[in-house]
Structures are given as C-alpha cells and as structure tokens.
Amino acid sequence: MSRRRQQGAALLLLVTLVVVAASYLLLKQLNNKKMQIEQQTGTAKALASAKAALMGHALGSTVRPGELPCPDTDNDGGSEPTCITGAGLLPWHTLGLEDLRDGSGERLWYALSPSFDGTSPINSDSTATLRIDGGSTEIAAIILAPGEPLPGQNRTAPLPGNIAQYLEDDNANDDNNYVTSATGDFNDRVVVITRDELLQATERRVLGEVRRQLNNYFSDNGVYPFAAAVGDTGQTCQQALSQGLVPLVIGTPPPTGGPCTTPDWSASPSAALPSWFIDDWADLIWYAVAPACTPPACITVMNTASPDNDKQAVLIAGGAKRSGQTRPPAAVTDLLDSAENTDLDQVFEQLPVDAASNDQIRIVAP
C-alpha cells in the first residue's frame, strides 16, 4: 500500500474515532440531561402531592378547619403531638400518603407556622410567621425537597436532627426565614402554602358547613332563622332582623331562649352548628335572610347565574381585617368591603377576591 493511501486510511480512522468519541460524549450528556429532567419531574410531583395533601388535611379537619399537622421528628412518617421550631420531616403517614420522596430518593422536609398547628383559634384574622426570600408575604407552611447530597454533606446520621446535611443556607438554621435560591452550593426545591390561599380555602369550607346546617334547620322547621345583631356577644336571634351575624341562640316557642319565635338549634333534630364555628368563626360571617321570599322581594346576588334575584339567604365571609376595620366587628363595614355588600339592602355582589375586596359569598338557597 502506498504511503499516501496509508496516510488516508489513518486519517479516516482518526476521524472515525473522533466521531465515535463525540457521539459517546453527546449520548452521555443526553442521558445525564434525561436523568436530571426525570429527577426534577419526580421532585415537582412529590412537592405537589405534599401540598395537595396538606391542604386536604386542613380543609377536612372536623376539629379546627385550617389546622395543619406538626412535622415528623422521629422519621416514622407521623405528625408529632407538639410542633418543633424550624423544619422537620413531612408527616407523610399522617397525611395518608405513600412514603413520599423527591426525585433523588430523599424524604421531604416541612415547616409550619405555629398559628396553624390547631392549638389556638384559626380564622380569617390568623397570621403566619414564616417568610420566603425575604418577602413580606405571610407563609403558613413550607415544603422542601433536599435533592442529592452536595459536597460536604453526610447523610448517614439518623434523621431529622442533621438538617444541615440535607438543606442549605437559610433553610437549615431553624428560624422563620426560608429561601428558594442562594449563593454557593444549593439544590433545595421549595413549595409554599401562603396564609391567604389556606384561609380563603378554609373560608369556603366554613361557608359550606354553615350553609349545610342552615338548610338542615330549614328542613326541620320550614324557615330560616333571623339574624343576630352585630355587637351582641351572645349572638341571639332578633325577630325580623334580616341581616347581621349567624345566630348562635335562636329561641323556642314561646320565646324563652331568645326573641325569635322559631326553635333553637338544639330543638332541630338534624341541625347543629359545629363547635369550631362557634369558637373561631361566629363573628366573622355575615348572614342575610329574606323573610318573605317572592321575587323580586328576595335577595339578589349580582354576578351569579340567572336568575340572580331569587335567593332566600346568603352567607359572606369577610376575609382578613383591612385597614380601618375592627374585630370583633362593630358594624357591617368592619367585615365586608364592597359598597354593594355593606349598604344593608337586599342586593349583594359576588366579586373576585383581590386587593379591592376579599368578601366571599355563599348562597344558602336556592
């Protein structure tokens, strides 16, 4: 073989080797990228499942709606009876989940604002102490995925006392401040439950339960009760009062238990206000009833499906206290925001919950 042909063959072999090596490196990079995507997807799914389970737990509570479980501190998946300061492990077993892991195979971590541990009243005016990225938004709970170990982290010691072996930067110092990014090595992934999203969902749960009990009362007695006056600490039904607070005491004919001529809650076989409502929410829900409802003498709720003027009773959650409002309320304007909702006529409006109004309306009937 001529020297020129030998050189050509060698060059072809070299080119082939370069192509093979480049293909190998590219394939390796693609495989690594695919693995990273799969891990990120697994982590996102785990965090979403954890948040959904926590929200479900809060809204499903029959003891105190809005309450969240304490973190797990002994790695058995169960919520502890007393909450710790800082983050522990997500109590996956208490939440009815499988042994939830992030994309790297690690268990999730979890921190809770003390206001939502169920040991004190939870309502629209509850506050949260956790913060994220130095912001002012009140955070009720934070869920953290630790990811793979970073250089210097040793995860052989028992969980969860060695938090710095899993979480980084401000997420590992057991204070109220958490971060989604940081300088240096950092691979925590974070999902939050804000105070507003938790409480607005809880308000809907509360409205739904009170609506159910009012309809049970109607089923038992053929009427809805009149309202209790704002400022009446006993919240006793007042005859012919069409707007105010949900009455905790109604009366029995003759009206020995109150000035209304309909039976008290205890006399209705299928109706009873839950204790958590009486303890936590009673003075934060507005109630309006149309005594003789024949349209157009019924209640109108604007921005709802037609017909909107045939409502027999409505409930409105006032949301968190705004500037200038006092709680317990002294007037309707201490609870509700919209001018249409505070003029004490038979017309209300359903609005999006935003900076202008946080009133949430639930139609009792029909």
C-alpha positions as CSV (number, residue, x, y, z in Angstrom):
1,M,0.0,0.0,0.0
2,S,1.4,3.4,-0.9
3,R,2.3,5.8,1.8
4,R,-0.4,8.2,0.6
5,R,-3.0,5.5,0.9
6,Q,-1.7,4.6,4.4
7,Q,-2.0,8.2,5.5
8,G,-5.6,8.4,4.1
9,A,-6.6,5.3,6.0
10,A,-5.0,6.6,9.2
11,L,-6.8,9.9,8.8
12,L,-10.1,8.1,8.2
13,L,-9.6,6.0,11.3
14,L,-8.8,9.1,13.3
15,V,-11.9,10.8,12.1
16,T,-14.0,7.7,12.9
17,L,-12.5,7.7,16.4
18,V,-13.3,11.4,16.9
19,V,-16.9,10.9,15.7
20,V,-17.3,7.8,18.0
21,A,-15.9,9.7,21.0
22,A,-18.1,12.8,20.3
23,S,-21.1,10.6,19.9
24,Y,-20.4,8.9,23.2
25,L,-20.0,12.2,25.0
26,L,-23.1,13.6,23.4
27,L,-25.1,10.4,24.3
28,K,-23.7,10.6,27.9
29,Q,-24.7,14.2,28.1
30,L,-28.2,13.4,26.8
31,N,-28.6,10.6,29.3
32,N,-27.5,12.8,32.1
33,K,-29.9,15.5,30.9
34,K,-32.7,13.0,30.7
35,M,-31.9,11.8,34.3
36,Q,-31.9,15.4,35.5
37,I,-35.3,16.0,33.9
38,E,-36.7,12.8,35.4
39,Q,-35.4,13.8,38.9
40,Q,-36.8,17.3,38.6
41,T,-40.1,15.9,37.4
42,G,-40.2,13.5,40.3
43,T,-39.4,16.2,42.8
44,A,-42.1,18.5,41.3
45,K,-44.7,15.7,41.6
46,A,-43.7,14.9,45.2
47,L,-43.9,18.6,46.2
48,A,-47.3,19.0,44.5
49,S,-48.6,15.8,46.2
50,A,-47.5,17.0,49.6
51,K,-49.1,20.5,49.2
52,A,-52.4,18.9,48.0
53,A,-52.4,16.5,50.9
54,L,-51.7,19.3,53.4
55,M,-54.5,21.5,52.0
56,G,-56.8,18.4,52.1
57,H,-55.9,17.8,55.7
58,A,-56.6,21.4,56.7
59,L,-59.9,21.6,54.9
60,G,-61.0,18.2,56.1
61,S,-60.5,18.8,59.8
62,T,-63.6,18.4,61.9
63,V,-61.8,19.7,65.0
64,R,-60.5,23.0,63.6
65,P,-60.6,23.7,59.8
66,G,-57.4,25.2,58.6
67,E,-55.2,23.2,61.0
68,L,-52.0,21.5,59.7
69,P,-50.1,18.6,61.3
70,C,-46.8,19.1,63.1
71,P,-43.6,18.0,61.4
72,D,-42.3,14.5,61.9
73,T,-39.2,14.4,64.2
74,D,-38.6,10.7,64.6
75,N,-38.7,9.6,61.0
76,D,-41.7,7.4,61.3
77,G,-44.0,9.4,59.0
78,G,-46.3,10.5,61.8
79,S,-47.1,14.0,63.0
80,E,-45.8,14.8,66.5
81,P,-48.2,15.9,69.2
82,T,-46.2,19.1,69.7
83,C,-44.6,21.1,66.9
84,I,-40.9,22.0,66.8
85,T,-39.4,25.3,65.8
86,G,-38.0,25.1,62.3
87,A,-38.3,22.3,59.8
88,G,-38.8,18.6,60.4
89,L,-39.9,15.8,58.0
90,L,-43.2,15.8,56.2
91,P,-45.6,13.6,58.1
92,W,-46.5,11.5,55.1
93,H,-48.3,8.8,57.0
94,T,-50.5,11.2,58.9
95,L,-51.4,12.8,55.6
96,G,-52.4,9.4,54.1
97,L,-49.6,9.4,51.5
98,E,-47.1,6.8,50.5
99,D,-43.6,7.2,51.7
100,L,-43.1,10.3,49.6
101,R,-39.7,11.0,48.1
102,D,-38.2,13.6,45.9
103,G,-36.5,12.8,42.5
104,S,-33.2,11.9,44.3
105,G,-35.0,9.4,46.6
106,E,-34.9,11.7,49.7
107,R,-37.8,12.3,52.1
108,L,-39.4,15.8,52.0
109,W,-38.9,18.4,54.8
110,Y,-41.6,20.6,56.2
111,A,-42.0,23.7,58.3
112,L,-45.2,25.1,59.9
113,S,-46.2,28.5,61.2
114,P,-47.4,28.0,64.8
115,S,-50.7,29.8,64.2
116,F,-51.9,26.8,62.1
117,D,-51.0,23.9,64.4
118,G,-54.6,23.7,65.7
119,T,-53.8,24.6,69.3
120,S,-55.4,28.1,69.0
121,P,-58.3,29.6,67.0
122,I,-57.9,29.6,63.2
123,N,-60.0,32.1,61.3
124,S,-59.7,34.9,58.7
125,D,-57.6,37.0,61.0
126,S,-55.0,34.4,61.8
127,T,-51.4,35.5,60.9
128,A,-48.4,33.5,59.8
129,T,-44.8,34.0,60.8
130,L,-42.9,32.1,58.1
131,R,-41.3,34.1,55.2
132,I,-39.7,33.2,51.9
133,D,-36.8,35.0,50.1
134,G,-37.0,38.0,52.5
135,G,-40.5,38.9,51.3
136,S,-43.5,40.2,53.3
137,T,-46.0,37.5,52.2
138,E,-47.2,35.5,55.2
139,I,-46.4,31.8,54.7
140,A,-48.4,29.2,56.6
141,A,-46.3,26.2,55.6
142,I,-43.2,25.4,53.6
143,I,-42.3,22.0,51.9
144,L,-38.7,21.4,50.9
145,A,-37.1,18.7,48.7
146,P,-33.4,18.3,49.7
147,G,-32.1,16.8,46.4
148,E,-28.9,14.8,46.2
149,P,-26.1,15.3,48.8
150,L,-23.9,18.3,48.0
151,P,-20.1,18.3,48.7
152,G,-19.6,18.2,52.4
153,Q,-23.0,16.8,53.3
154,N,-23.0,13.4,55.1
155,R,-26.5,11.8,55.4
156,T,-25.5,8.6,57.3
157,A,-26.7,10.0,60.7
158,P,-30.3,9.4,61.7
159,L,-33.0,11.9,60.6
160,P,-34.0,14.6,61.1
161,G,-31.6,16.1,63.6
162,N,-28.9,16.7,61.0
163,I,-30.9,19.2,59.0
164,A,-27.7,20.9,57.5
165,Q,-26.8,17.6,55.9
166,Y,-30.0,17.9,53.8
167,L,-30.9,21.6,53.4
168,E,-28.7,24.6,52.7
169,D,-28.3,28.2,53.6
170,D,-31.3,29.9,55.4
171,N,-33.3,26.7,55.1
172,A,-31.1,24.9,57.6
173,N,-31.0,27.2,60.6
174,D,-34.4,26.6,62.2
175,D,-35.6,30.2,62.0
176,N,-38.7,31.6,60.3
177,N,-37.0,32.6,57.0
178,Y,-36.5,30.3,54.1
179,V,-35.1,30.8,50.6
180,T,-35.6,29.3,47.1
181,S,-32.0,30.1,45.9
182,A,-28.6,31.1,47.4
183,T,-25.0,31.7,46.5
184,G,-22.7,28.7,46.7
185,D,-23.9,25.0,46.7
186,F,-27.7,24.9,46.9
187,N,-30.2,22.4,45.5
188,D,-33.2,22.7,47.7
189,R,-36.6,22.9,45.9
190,V,-39.3,24.7,47.8
191,V,-43.1,25.0,47.6
192,V,-45.2,27.2,50.0
193,I,-48.7,27.4,51.2
194,T,-49.5,31.1,51.8
195,R,-51.6,32.3,54.6
196,D,-54.1,33.8,52.1
197,E,-54.6,30.7,50.0
198,L,-55.0,28.5,53.1
199,L,-57.5,30.8,54.8
200,Q,-59.5,31.6,51.6
201,A,-60.0,27.9,51.0
202,T,-60.8,27.5,54.7
203,E,-63.4,30.3,54.5
204,R,-65.1,28.4,51.6
205,R,-65.2,25.2,53.8
206,V,-66.7,27.2,56.7
207,L,-69.3,28.8,54.5
208,G,-70.2,25.4,53.1
209,E,-70.7,23.9,56.5
210,V,-72.8,26.7,57.8
211,R,-74.9,26.6,54.7
212,R,-75.5,22.9,55.2
213,Q,-76.6,23.5,58.8
214,L,-78.9,26.4,57.9
215,N,-80.6,24.2,55.2
216,N,-80.9,21.4,57.8
217,Y,-82.6,23.9,60.1
218,F,-85.0,24.9,57.2
219,S,-85.7,21.2,56.6
220,D,-86.6,20.8,60.2
221,N,-88.6,24.0,60.7
222,G,-89.7,25.3,57.3
223,V,-88.0,28.6,57.8
224,Y,-84.5,30.1,58.1
225,P,-83.7,31.9,61.4
226,F,-83.4,35.7,61.6
227,A,-80.0,37.2,62.2
228,A,-78.2,38.2,65.4
229,A,-77.2,41.8,65.8
230,V,-73.6,42.9,65.4
231,G,-72.2,43.6,68.9
232,D,-74.4,41.0,70.6
233,T,-71.8,38.8,72.3
234,G,-74.3,36.0,72.7
235,Q,-75.4,36.3,69.0
236,T,-79.0,35.8,69.8
237,C,-81.6,35.8,67.0
238,Q,-83.5,39.0,66.8
239,Q,-87.1,38.8,65.4
240,A,-87.4,40.4,62.0
241,L,-83.7,41.2,61.8
242,S,-82.8,40.3,58.2
243,Q,-79.0,41.0,58.3
244,G,-76.3,40.5,60.8
245,L,-74.4,37.5,62.2
246,V,-75.4,33.9,62.2
247,P,-77.5,33.4,65.4
248,L,-75.9,31.0,67.9
249,V,-79.1,31.2,70.0
250,I,-82.5,31.2,68.2
251,G,-85.3,30.5,70.7
252,T,-88.1,28.1,71.4
253,P,-91.8,29.0,71.2
254,P,-92.8,30.6,73.5
255,P,-89.5,32.5,73.0
256,T,-87.8,31.7,76.3
257,G,-84.4,31.2,74.8
258,G,-84.4,34.4,72.7
259,P,-86.6,36.8,70.9
260,C,-87.2,34.7,67.8
261,T,-90.3,32.6,67.6
262,T,-88.7,29.6,65.9
263,P,-87.0,26.7,67.7
264,D,-83.4,26.8,68.9
265,W,-80.7,24.8,67.3
266,S,-81.0,22.1,70.0
267,A,-84.6,21.6,69.1
268,S,-83.8,20.8,65.4
269,P,-83.1,17.1,65.0
270,S,-80.7,17.4,62.0
271,A,-79.2,20.9,62.5
272,A,-76.3,21.9,64.8
273,L,-73.5,24.5,64.4
274,P,-70.1,22.8,64.9
275,S,-68.1,23.9,68.0
276,W,-65.2,25.2,65.9
277,F,-67.6,27.6,64.2
278,I,-68.9,28.9,67.5
279,D,-65.4,29.2,68.9
280,D,-63.4,30.6,65.9
281,W,-65.7,32.0,63.2
282,A,-69.1,33.1,64.6
283,D,-68.4,36.8,64.5
284,L,-66.6,36.8,61.1
285,I,-69.5,35.5,58.8
286,W,-72.2,37.9,57.6
287,Y,-75.7,36.5,57.3
288,A,-78.7,37.8,55.3
289,V,-82.2,36.3,55.1
290,A,-85.3,37.3,53.1
291,P,-88.3,36.8,55.4
292,A,-90.9,36.5,52.7
293,C,-89.1,35.5,49.5
294,T,-91.2,36.0,46.4
295,P,-89.2,37.6,43.6
296,P,-88.3,40.4,43.4
297,A,-88.6,40.6,47.2
298,C,-85.9,38.0,47.6
299,I,-82.2,38.6,47.9
300,T,-80.2,39.5,44.7
301,V,-76.6,38.4,44.3
302,M,-75.1,40.1,41.3
303,N,-72.6,38.4,39.0
304,T,-74.1,35.0,39.6
305,A,-76.1,32.8,37.2
306,S,-79.6,33.9,36.2
307,P,-81.9,34.2,37.9
308,D,-79.9,36.1,40.4
309,N,-82.8,37.7,42.4
310,D,-84.5,34.6,43.9
311,K,-82.1,33.9,46.9
312,Q,-83.6,33.1,50.3
313,A,-80.5,33.5,52.3
314,V,-76.8,34.2,51.8
315,L,-73.6,34.0,53.8
316,I,-70.5,36.1,53.3
317,A,-67.0,35.6,54.8
318,G,-65.4,38.9,55.4
319,G,-61.8,37.8,54.9
320,A,-58.8,39.2,56.7
321,K,-59.2,42.5,58.5
322,R,-58.3,45.5,56.4
323,S,-57.1,48.9,57.4
324,G,-59.7,50.8,59.4
325,Q,-61.7,47.7,60.2
326,T,-62.1,46.4,63.8
327,R,-62.6,42.8,65.0
328,P,-64.9,41.7,66.6
329,P,-67.0,43.9,64.2
330,A,-69.0,46.8,65.4
331,A,-70.7,47.3,62.0
332,V,-71.1,45.6,58.6
333,T,-68.2,47.7,57.3
334,D,-65.9,46.1,59.7
335,L,-66.5,42.8,57.9
336,L,-67.3,43.5,54.3
337,D,-65.6,45.6,51.7
338,S,-67.9,46.2,48.7
339,A,-70.2,49.2,48.9
340,E,-72.9,47.0,47.5
341,N,-72.4,44.5,50.2
342,T,-72.4,47.0,53.1
343,D,-75.5,49.1,52.3
344,L,-77.8,46.8,54.2
345,D,-80.3,46.4,51.3
346,Q,-81.3,43.1,49.7
347,V,-78.7,43.3,46.9
348,F,-75.2,41.9,47.1
349,E,-72.4,41.3,44.6
350,Q,-70.0,38.5,44.1
351,L,-66.6,39.8,43.3
352,P,-63.1,38.2,42.7
353,V,-61.0,38.0,45.8
354,D,-58.3,40.7,45.2
355,A,-56.8,43.8,46.6
356,A,-60.2,45.7,46.4
357,S,-62.3,43.1,48.1
358,N,-61.9,39.8,49.9
359,D,-65.6,39.1,50.5
360,Q,-66.6,35.5,49.7
361,I,-70.3,34.8,49.1
362,R,-72.1,31.5,49.5
363,I,-75.7,31.3,48.5
364,V,-77.7,29.3,51.1
365,A,-80.8,28.7,48.9
366,P,-81.8,28.1,46.2
